[in-house]
């Protein structure tokens, strides 16, 4: 299920097989302005992560088909560095140490409180650079100079001709260099569209900003199309995560 989002909040995938617990935590996340996709099976969760991208993963340990720990192991083995927070009943030291040593970013023992959960999620978002309360109004990336207040991007000193959504999409890509972003992720973050839709909207706008901003390898960066997934802005020659 998909939940509403606001600017600078997190797109979260949540693995939990306890329906009542999931609904409660989902409510907390939505109330805080975060977007949430809840899945109850480990294998279904991995299937989702192969199709979609998220800012943070919230994992239970004991779930059907594939444990949260196995999900973590597979993610890190594949090079996926998305922040992971465990919220589980396992409170023994070997489990906690095992999860953290295998790449979990934080660990909470159930029952979790609303205030602490949201505080830890916000802290992970800040540390990973996903969420920010003081986004820079002016910044530069390579040959591109971005001015958010004027809503313009200069390329080699010349103002590029961009629609409002072209500008928003370019800014989001510039702030997520090297990150693979699914089309649904971009639709949610840039257009505010929560439900999956069959649309060429993202593709059309990506093609347009490639041309308008001259984003190509000879200028130091490229927007790589990842088949059946989405896009990644990367430095020329950087292969990033496939």
RACORHU-V562439 format. One record per helix or strand of 3 or more residues. SS is the DSSP state (helix for helix, strand for strand). FROM is the first residue (numbers start at 1). TO is the last residue. If there is no record, write none. Layout:
# RACORHU-V562439
ss:from:to
SS:FROM:TO
SS:FROM:TO
This chain:
# RACORHU-V562439
ss:from:to
strand:11:15
helix:19:31
strand:35:39
helix:42:51
strand:56:59
helix:68:77
strand:83:88
helix:93:101
strand:106:109
helix:114:128
strand:138:141
strand:144:147
strand:152:155
helix:164:174
helix:183:191
helix:201:212
helix:217:219
strand:221:226
strand:230:235
